[in-house]
Amino acid sequence: MSIEISALTTENYPGFAAHIRRHCRESGKDGYYFMPFIPDDPDQPKGVEIEKLSLPLNNPHWQRGFVAIDMSSGRTIGHVDLKGERLKTMLHRCELGLGIEEAWRGQGLGKKLLQTAIEYARSIQQLEWMDLSTFASNTKAQALYRSMGFEQTCVIREKFRINDVLIDDIGMTLRLK
Ligand SMILES: CC(C)(COP(=O)(O)OP(=O)(O)OC[C@H]1O[C@@H](n2cnc3c(N)ncnc32)[C@H](O)[C@@H]1OP(=O)(O)O)[C@@H](O)C(=O)NCCC(=O)NCCS
């Protein structure tokens, strides 16, 4: 298979947006929830907002991303995103999001995208911590994050209720420098 990882730009954003729509529909399939949204609710995550891609990194709410593109079809099949925090006093931290479409999981792509995001964040002088949250039930994701050095910081019991499923949420963090 030939998969290319590229920075998310305004040019490849439409392919990314289509991938996010497909990926959102997968959450909850066979009981594997990974997004805090009710399937089929029109209120779904955007992943990254195109206008925030160009915000400077010293501006709260900046966003950046990388996409994995299957070169044989031109289809975006995975992404990783980094988001700046909402306060100027938190600009040394960023928040990570990651997702691979089902057919492409378990082939090393999640790890590759995560490594790309960590390498990028380490190259940015101001960034010292990378944070994320993941459902307690998402043991696959936690194993990946732990293998890359993330440590658990907290558990919030029943943070989400998706229909009648109660979901505990886990906070994890990685010291970048
Ligand atoms: C979690 C996710 C990003 C992992 O990506 P992936 O491409 O499937 O993972 P990789 O093939 O790169 O594997 C990396 C590591 O993940 C863990 N992992 C992957 N699949 C696993 C499985 N079925 N069971 C347990 N651990 C698993 C392992 O630690 C693995 O490392 P190893 O191969 O050295 O054992 C992917 O499954 C996914 O997109 N899931 C849905 C969305 C999601 O959960 N996003 C994260 C929300 S916080």
The ligand as a Tripos MOL2 file, in Angstrom:
@<TRIPOS>MOLECULE
LIG
   48    50     1     0     0
SMALL
NO_CHARGES

@<TRIPOS>ATOM
      1 C1         -6.5650    4.2110   18.0460 C.3       1 LIG1
      2 C2         -6.1000    4.2730   16.6010 C.3       1 LIG1
      3 C3         -5.7780    5.7270   16.2360 C.3       1 LIG1
      4 C4         -4.8290    3.4250   16.4460 C.3       1 LIG1
      5 O1         -4.3790    3.5280   15.0980 O.3       1 LIG1
      6 P1         -3.9170    2.2310   14.2900 P.3       1 LIG1
      7 O2         -3.4040    2.6650   12.9760 O.co2     1 LIG1
      8 O3         -5.0220    1.2500   14.3050 O.co2     1 LIG1
      9 O4         -2.7280    1.7190   15.2500 O.3       1 LIG1
     10 P2         -1.3190    1.1430   14.8010 P.3       1 LIG1
     11 O5         -1.4960    0.0500   13.8100 O.co2     1 LIG1
     12 O6         -0.4090    2.2580   14.4210 O.co2     1 LIG1
     13 O7         -0.8190    0.4940   16.1620 O.3       1 LIG1
     14 C5         -0.1570    1.2950   17.1090 C.3       1 LIG1
     15 C6         -0.3880    0.7480   18.5090 C.3       1 LIG1
     16 O8         -1.7630    0.8780   18.8610 O.3       1 LIG1
     17 C7         -2.1230   -0.2000   19.7290 C.3       1 LIG1
     18 N1         -3.1480   -1.0060   19.0370 N.ar      1 LIG1
     19 C8         -3.5360   -0.9060   17.7400 C.ar      1 LIG1
     20 N2         -4.5210   -1.8160   17.4860 N.ar      1 LIG1
     21 C9         -4.7440   -2.4710   18.6540 C.ar      1 LIG1
     22 C10        -5.6470   -3.4990   19.0570 C.ar      1 LIG1
     23 N3         -6.5250   -4.0410   18.2070 N.pl3     1 LIG1
     24 N4         -5.6110   -3.8900   20.3470 N.ar      1 LIG1
     25 C11        -4.7400   -3.3510   21.2300 C.ar      1 LIG1
     26 N5         -3.8480   -2.3830   20.9070 N.ar      1 LIG1
     27 C12        -3.8700   -1.9460   19.6360 C.ar      1 LIG1
     28 C13        -0.8650   -1.0080   19.9620 C.3       1 LIG1
     29 O9         -0.1750   -0.4310   21.0740 O.3       1 LIG1
     30 C14        -0.0950   -0.7210   18.6980 C.3       1 LIG1
     31 O10         1.2990   -0.8720   18.8290 O.3       1 LIG1
     32 P3          1.9730   -2.3050   18.4500 P.3       1 LIG1
     33 O11         1.5410   -2.6050   17.0490 O.co2     1 LIG1
     34 O12         3.4380   -2.0090   18.5740 O.co2     1 LIG1
     35 O13         1.4270   -3.2690   19.4460 O.co2     1 LIG1
     36 C15        -7.1930    3.7010   15.6150 C.3       1 LIG1
     37 O14        -7.5510    2.4200   16.0500 O.3       1 LIG1
     38 C16        -8.4270    4.5650   15.4630 C.2       1 LIG1
     39 O15        -8.4380    5.4820   14.6600 O.2       1 LIG1
     40 N6         -9.4780    4.2700   16.2590 N.am      1 LIG1
     41 C17       -10.7060    5.0420   16.1640 C.3       1 LIG1
     42 C18       -10.4980    6.4940   16.5510 C.3       1 LIG1
     43 C19        -9.8280    6.6340   17.8940 C.2       1 LIG1
     44 O16        -9.9800    5.8330   18.7860 O.2       1 LIG1
     45 N7         -9.0580    7.7200   18.0180 N.am      1 LIG1
     46 C20        -8.4070    8.0420   19.2550 C.3       1 LIG1
     47 C21        -9.3710    8.7460   20.1120 C.3       1 LIG1
     48 S1         -8.5430    9.4600   21.4930 S.3       1 LIG1
@<TRIPOS>BOND
     1     1     2 1
     2     2     3 1
     3     2     4 1
     4     2    36 1
     5     4     5 1
     6     5     6 1
     7     6     7 2
     8     6     8 1
     9     6     9 1
    10     9    10 1
    11    10    11 2
    12    10    12 1
    13    10    13 1
    14    13    14 1
    15    14    15 1
    16    15    16 1
    17    15    30 1
    18    16    17 1
    19    17    18 1
    20    17    28 1
    21    18    19 ar
    22    18    27 ar
    23    19    20 ar
    24    20    21 ar
    25    21    22 ar
    26    21    27 ar
    27    22    23 1
    28    22    24 ar
    29    24    25 ar
    30    25    26 ar
    31    26    27 ar
    32    28    29 1
    33    28    30 1
    34    30    31 1
    35    31    32 1
    36    32    33 2
    37    32    34 1
    38    32    35 1
    39    36    37 1
    40    36    38 1
    41    38    39 2
    42    38    40 1
    43    40    41 1
    44    41    42 1
    45    42    43 1
    46    43    44 2
    47    43    45 1
    48    45    46 1
    49    46    47 1
    50    47    48 1
@<TRIPOS>SUBSTRUCTURE
     1 LIG1         1 GROUP 0 **** ****
